[in-house]
Amino acid sequence: MRVVVLLNPSSGRGSAARWGDEIVAALKQRGHEVVLRRVGEVFHLESDLAPSQPSLPLGSPPGRTTLVVIGGDGTVQRVLDDLQATGSRLFHFPAGNENLLARHAGHRASVESALTHVESGRSRTMDLGVLRVFERDRQTMIGLPRRFALMASFGPDAAVIHRLNASPRRGPGHLAYARPLLAELWHPHPGVIRASAQRKRLADDAGWLVVANTPDYALGINPCPDADTTDGLLDVAFFPGRGLVGMLRRLPRCWLRRNDAAPDITRARTPQLSIESETHCQLDGEPGPPVRGKIINIAVEPAALTLCSI
């Protein structure tokens, strides 16, 4: 079997490289063809996943290559296009802060778990979301589509992630978010978010808009706890409020799953929606593209990601 191992050296507080060496050695010892890549190097992952001269006989089923990602959810988000294009299987070795996709897939941070899932040959699929940005004419697309496995969101949480990404210094783990959180509290950047789906207005105010593919969000907040990765739909929740303070006051209700009782929260389940946002967006904990003054379309791609299973 051909296995590509992609590791993010900055993940796992420096342990990612050691885990990568152990997984590569174990796979080679079992006779697998292994390619090791590191985030930050120049490479073409799609070519690694779908080589021009495959190692298996002609006629083997598609998706024969497996990608092992050692990193966090953001590292996985960067390779979703390559996975979707090649149909390769994914094992997420969790080495980030939240590791929501690994939790959803049942993937654990152990070499034994990686080997068991990779060698099982079994897989299951899940939906992906895809975000496209258009000019105001709604015809001219800007840049390439951006896929996400977990969620896209607009509002204060995305503003914090953009601040974090622009910061030259950051602490370890969740502490990295402390300075961006304080900065957003002190100088908030609230913006109106307008969203509609199936001829229904979902948002038209400042607040927090979440477009979820999975039910999990960071720290167990879970604003869309009923999201299903196999239903061909995206779960949408809009929480009106000004800035990060407005979002933070919602968190206890999210933890307690009492948001359904709040009359000002809008919820919907839809295969696609249109958004205009005057604030930032984020995808799976990574900064999204510039969206101010643009038209954003988000749609679901059913069964677009293949996960290793046992």
N, C-alpha and C positions, 0 to 999 in steps of 0.2 A: 504494500500500500504506500502511496505517496502522501507525505505529511509535510505541510509547511508550518513552521513555528515562527510566530511573530511576537517579539517581546518588546515591551516598553521599559527601557532601562531605568526610568525614573519612578516606576511603580513598585509597590511592595516595600517602600522605604529601603531600596537597594537590594532586595532579595530576588527581584525578577530575573536578573542574570543567572543567579545560582539555580533557580528553578528551571530556567531555560536549558542550562547545561545538563541538568539531571534528566529532563524529559527527552532531550535530543539523544543522550547516551542510552537511555532505556529503549527508545524506539529503534535506534540503530542495532542494538543488541538483539532485538527481536526480528531483525531483517527488513525493516521498513526503509524506504527511500526518504531521506529527511533533508529539507532545506530550511536553514535558519536565517531569519531577517530581524533587523532591529529598527524600531521607529527612529526616524531621523536620518537613516541611510537613504541613498538614492537607489530605488529598485522599482520594478513593475510587478506588483503583486498579482494582477490578473494573469500575466504570463506564467508566473510560478504556479498558480492554481490550475491553469489550463495550458500546459506545455504543448509545443507544436509536435513533439514526439512523445506521446504518453507512455508511461512505464508499464501499463497493463495492455493486454491483447486488444486488437481491434474488435469493436463490438461490445466492449465493457460498458456498463451503464454509466450515464452522466453523473457528475458529482462524486467521482471516485476519489478526488483529492480532498483531504481534510485539513482545515486550518485551525491550529491551536493558537489562540490569542492570550498572551500573558500580560495582563494589564487591567485597567478599569473599563467602565462602560464607555468612556470617551474614546478609548483605543479601539473598541469594537465598532463604534459609530463611524470611525474613519474608513473602515474596510467593508462596510455594508454594500457599497456599489460593486466591489469586486466579487463578493460572495453571491450577490443577486445575479450578476452577469454570468458567473461560471457554474452556479448550482452546487458549489462545494459545501461540505458539511463544516459546522463550526463547533469547536469546544472552547468555552470561555473559562480559562484558568483565572479565578478571581484574585486580582492583586491591586484593586483600587480602593476607593473610600466606601462606595455603596455596593457595587457589583450586583446590581439588580437583575441584569440579564442572566448571570450565572445562577442566581437564586431561583429565578423563574425556570431555568432549564434543568436544575438539579445538578449543576456542575460544581465540584468542590476543589479547593486549593490543595490538591495532593497529586503526586505523580501517579499513584495507583488509580485515582479517579480518572485522570486523563487517559491512561492506557486502556482502562476498561471501556470507556466511552468510545475512544477512537477505534479500538479493535472489535467492538460489537458489530459494526457494520449497520447498525440500526439508526434510524433518524426519524425526526418529526418536523413538521413545518410550522411556521408562524407567520402572521402578517407583518408587513412593514408599512410605515408611513413615508410618504415622499412629499417634500416641500419644494414648490417652484415659485420664483419671484418674477413678476411681470411689470413692465412699465404701465402707466396709467391707461394706455390704450387696450390693455388686457390681451394683446397679441404678441408683443415683443418680450421674449423671455430673457432675463438677465442671469448670466452664469449658467451653471449646470444644476440639475435637480439635486436636492440633498435628502438622503434617506435617514430615518430614525427607527429604532427598534422599541424604545420605551415611551418617549413622549416629546412633544414640542410644547413650549410655553412662551407666553408673552407677558411682560410686566416686571415686577420687582425682582423676582428670582433670576430672570434673564439678565437684568441690569447688574446684579451682583456677580454673575458669571463673567460678564464682559469686563467688569472692573478687575476681577481676579486674573483674567487672561492678559490684561494690560499691565499688571503689576510685575515689576522686575524682581521683587522679593516676596516669598510666600512661606508660611510655616508648613509643618508636616501634617498630613491627613486633613481632618476637618478643621484644624486650627488655621489652615490656609484661608478659610472663608471669613475669619474674624475681622480683618481690616476692611475688606470690601463691604461686609455687612454694616460696619460702623460708618463707612463713608456713604453708603446709600441711605442710611438712617439720617445722617447729618445733612446731606445734599441730595435729596431724592430726585428722581427723574420720572415723575408720573406722566403718562401719556394716554390719550384716548385710544381704545381698541374697538374696532367695529368688526363684527363677524356675522356671517349668515350662512345658512345651509338649508337646502330644500325649500327655498322661498320663505324662510323663517329667520327673523332677526334674533341673534343669540347674544350679541353684546353691542353696546353703543355708549361707552363710558370709560373712565379710567378704572383700572382694576387689574386682575390676574386671570389670564385665559390659559387653560390647560387643554391640550389635545392629546389624549392618552391612548396608547396601544396596549400597554400592560397596566395592571391594577396598582403597581408599586411605584412609589415616589420616595425621595430621599427621607431618611430618618423616620420612616413609617408614617409619613403624613398622609399619603394616598388619597388625593383629592378625587380620584375616579376609581373607587375600590371595586366596581363591578365590570371594569374593562376586560375584554376577552380577546386574546391574540389570535383566535381562529374563527371569529364570526364575520370577518370581512367588513367590519365597521370600526370607526374611531369614536371613543367616548370624549365628549366635550363638556367642560365645566367653566363657567365664568363667575368670578367672585368680584363684585364691584368694590372699589375702595381706593383711597388715595395713597400711593407710595407703599413702602415696605411695612410701615406701621399698620396700614389697612390689611395687608396680607398676613402679618404676624398674628393679628387678633383672630384670624380664621383658623389658625393651626390647632388649637385645642379641640375645636369641633371636628376637624379632619381626623385627628387622632382617635376621637371618640366615635367617628362615623355618624355624626349628627347633622351633617350638612343638608341632608335631604329635607330636614324640617325648616330650613331657612328659606323664607319666601323670596328673597332677593337674589338667590343663586339660580342661574340658568343652566340647565343640563340638556344634552342631546346625544343621540347616537346616529352617526351619519357616515356614508362612504367618502364624502368630501365636503369641504367648506371653503369659503372665501373670506379673507381677512385683510383689513387695513389697520396698520398699527403705527402709532407715533412713539413707540418705545422699542426696546430690544427684544430679540427672540433667542431661545436656546434650544438645542437638540441633544437629548441624552446627556445633559450636563456639559455640553460643549457650546461655545458661542455660535449662534446662527449667522446667516448673511445679513448685510444691511437691508432693512425693510422699510424704513421711514419713507413715506411718500410713494410707496409701491403697492401693488396688488399681490397678495400672497394666496396661492392655492395649495391646499393640503388634501391629499387623497390617500386612500389605503391601497396597498398592493397585496392582495390575498396570497397566502402561502408562499411568500417571496423569499423567506429565509429558512434554511435547513439546519437544524440543530442535531448534534450527536445525542443519541439516547441509548438506554440499555434495557 
